[in-house]
Amino acid sequence: MVGKRSGKALLREEGLERTDNNMDLTTWPQINPINQKNYYTDYLKRDDQILPLRLLQEERRNRMTAKARDRDRELAQANPNEVPPSGADLDIDDEVGMEDAGEPLTGQDALGSKVIVIHPGSQNLRIGLASDALPKTVPMVIARKWKMSESEEDGGEPSPKRRRTDDGSSMEPEDMFGEEFAGQYNRMCADLKIHMRSNKRRVLPNSKELIVNYNKRTPPETISEHNDPFRVDWTEIPADPNEAPGFLTGKEALRIPDKSVPRYKLFWPLRYGWYNELEYCEKKDLYNDIATIIEEAIKTQLNLRRKRDWVQYGCVFVVPDLYERHYVSQTLEMLMRDLGFGKVCFIQESLAATCGAGYTTACVVDVGAQKTSICCVEEGMCIENSRINLKCGGADVTETFIRMMLHDHFPYADINLKRRYDFLLAEELKSKFCTMNEGDVSPQLFDFHLRASGQDTRKYTFKTYDEVLLAPQGYYQPTIFDNSQKLKGRRKLIDRSYDLYEGGPNDPVSSAQSTVISHISPILSVNGQTNGETSNGHVAPAPTKIAPNLFPKINDSERTPASTVESPAPEDDDTPVPTGETTNATEVLATSVRDDVLPVIALDTAILQSISDGARLDERKTRDFLSSVMVVGGGAQIPGFYMFLEERLKEQKPGFAKDIVIGTPPRELDPQGVIWKGGSVFGKLRGTNDSWIGKMEYDRLGARLLVYKCMWAW
């Protein structure tokens, strides 16, 4: 009888038995699970594991080694009879400037002679070596060959834009800018008369009629070109179009005749503190124009003709306080790749202004050509939540002044700010005649000379009354400005920056700027719907609650840069607002509405809002900021501007009236160059070595270096 056979025996006979050959199932290393209760790693915990910090340590170590080697060589070569140098002389701190270690150096060896400071603006570029006393100012414009000039585009529509009748004829000067402008202008005139009478100033009842009648009947006087001693030297364009240069920059571009052959069009790469996306079709052309303007300025103004030598120079670049991350990262790439600087560092405008003026604590108000930035600086650091950026400036005052003069029958009725010579004329008229002193408001007789290419000089005589004061008052009544075109083309080419991990916008925001936007557009957005629009694009019928007070109280706890001011609670005490919903709505307001709402409010209100968010209800800090308000920039160079601003602030804050002081830059510095001067001081400091971005580390890490190199929270 055959016994029952096991399964293993059957598998052995069939060759399917599993045998152990002592080989692992895989060659992949087996990692034992870690103990979750007790484990530790030092990855990215030490400075020597981070490339930028490790390079700084190596540079410092090499510098100390070289210093010790030089000291030993000096001791070996010293005469035995001579007294050896003292320890104080041998251990000179490396952080001390070279001017403190010996005689002041001059020429190419001067401290800062290898550092270029660049401060770009919407209208002017200020550039120079850090060793220079004053910067060179170049218009931030480039002229390129085009099919027509900017004054011929849009059917020759002039600026300021005039209204016309149905048959295309011109309207009366009082009606050519619309009823809204005329009504607000007349209200401002009436308010000024009441204010002047309350201050016991003499006001003639028919002053406006006198100047209007005079301007109507005064023809211009023609002066032949050879009899004009101040004739303008226009940029000559070769008759052959093939020999004409492809582009011109700076003052040469502004002096190209409008009717030149071939035609040239002016491009301003920066507008209102942003990239000018409206006039460009490709963002690479926008970036190239900025690089070209800076490159030509370095070659012509600093006389550094050979581009291959620029690797020996460092660059200090001034960026806005409330910047955009794309702007800073793209600028870093331009300076490193296109211009080829050896090292680059960045500094914010307000911090540069305090460095240039020697302030430690201040509320810096930078009034530029097309933007006004406000920021509180304390102990060498910009307070993030106090940053405000307004999209108005000196160019708006110029345009408003021209509109007011045209409203009062300005004799040169064909003025067009799109024409280059008219643009320069308008800037000259504003700088000569605008004032904020009430004592200067009276019927006054002025004249100017109109010089255009290929035409005889014309001398115009005109009278002004209150236009010279009401135009700069637009800083405090910004609705008089024409803000209709400022958001046109926004985000057409360059999208906002997004966080790689969370996916949300990560451009810096401030609680003060968010409060300003909430004040202008009080409709909070829900589920991505902004400006009162519903999901289907229709306007919502009823707005939400409007903030009753522009200066709400702020929580004492510190907020992260992404947080903003909480939305106001409903007036009904019985309806509490959940904290989570408030935060979400405010975050949407800070990110989405920022590109849809134009931040333009009264200047004194914005300053007080910035100080309120910077001081955080600390009365001592509030008094410190109010007593050190520093106004810089070319847009504030109007007689009586500081005194008028001080009076407005005292009216808003009567409890702090004795503390409010509007400071001016010391040492008779030009307020337009204070920020550049601060950048030059920053570039000469030895203690700022950790802010420089070198070429080798940029090639490896790119814009990620900004996390370690910026002096603010990137």
Secondary structure by P-SEA (a helix, b strand, c coil): ccccccaaaaaaaaccbbbbcccccccccccccccccbbbbcccccccccaaaaaaaaaaaaaaaaaaaaaaaaaaacccccccccccccccccccccccccccccccccccccbbbbbbcccbbbbbcccccbbbbbccccccccccccccccccccccbbbbccccccccccccccaaaaaaaaaaaaaaaaaaaaabbbbbccaaaaaaaaaacbbbbbbcccccccccccbbbbccccccccccccccccccccccccbbbbbbccccccccccccccaaaaaaaaaaaaaaaaacccccccccccccbbbbbbbcccccaaaaaaaaaaacccccccbbbbbcaaaaaaaaacccccbbbbbcccbbbbbbbcccccccccbbbbcccaaaaaaaaaaaaaaacccccccccccaaaaaaaaaaaacccccccccccbbbbbbbbbcccccbbbbbbccccccccccccccccccccccccccccccccccccccccccccccccaaaaaaaaaaccccccccccccccccccccccccccccccccccccccccccccccccccccccbbbbaaaaaaaaaaaaccccccccccccaaaaaaaaaaaaacccaaaaaaaaaccccccccccccaaaaaaaaaaaaacccccccccccccccccccccaaaaaaaaaaaccccccccccaaaaaccccccccccccccc
